[in-house]
Amino acid sequence: MEEAARSRLEIGEPLLAGGFTWIAFPRPQVSLVVLARRPHSVGITDRRILIWARPHRGRPVEDKDLVLDAPLGEVTVEEVRTFTPMLQLRLTTDSGRRLVLEFRPRDRTLGRRIARALGAEPADATSGPEGAEVPAAS
């Protein structure tokens, strides 16, 4: 993922954090419970959020796998929820696209960091230390 991110980043734009998430794409009149989740890689910079579909094993993430490349100001957090054991972020883009990102327990800190970067304050005392730092993607 880091290699794919580097080709998209502008000069001086650091990849602050990256990792794994499950994503569902909500549809009208369909419960989120029954929607399929797909594995994705997510990266966050100081300017934007990047999401790639995870390719089949053996192939690295490429530019053609890019699902979302949006400035932070164009993505809104509708809701942050904790479902044991997942942390869920419901996002909407300025174009009206809706995404639900779900983070495993070991990736919850990344989910909270993304929520904060998008202007939400996730209040979740049961999901781990709020001050825990997400390792930078390298």
KARA-V241659 format. One record per residue. RES is the residue in one small letter. PHI is phi as a letter, one per 30 degrees, with the letter a starting at -180 (999 if undefined). Layout:
res: {RES:RES}
phi: {PHI:PHI}
This chain:
res: {m:e:e:a:a:r:s:r:l:e:i:g:e:p:l:l:a:g:g:f:t:w:i:a:f:p:r:p:q:v:s:l:v:v:l:a:r:r:p:h:s:v:g:i:t:d:r:r:i:l:i:w:a:r:p:h:r:g:r:p:v:e:d:k:d:l:v:l:d:a:p:l:g:e:v:t:v:e:e:v:r:t:f:t:p:m:l:q:l:r:l:t:t:d:s:g:r:r:l:v:l:e:f:r:p:r:d:r:t:l:g:r:r:i:a:r:a:l:g:a:e:p:a:d:a:t:s:g:p:e:g:a:e:v:p:a:a:s}
phi: {999:e:d:d:d:e:d:c:d:d:d:i:c:d:d:d:a:a:l:c:a:c:b:c:c:e:b:d:i:b:d:d:d:c:d:d:c:b:d:b:c:b:b:b:c:d:b:a:c:b:b:c:d:d:d:d:e:j:c:d:d:b:d:d:d:d:c:b:b:b:e:e:d:c:b:c:d:d:a:c:b:c:c:e:c:c:c:c:c:c:c:b:c:d:d:j:d:c:b:b:c:b:c:d:e:d:c:d:d:d:d:d:d:d:e:d:d:c:j:c:c:d:c:b:d:c:c:k:d:d:d:d:c:d:d:d:d:b}
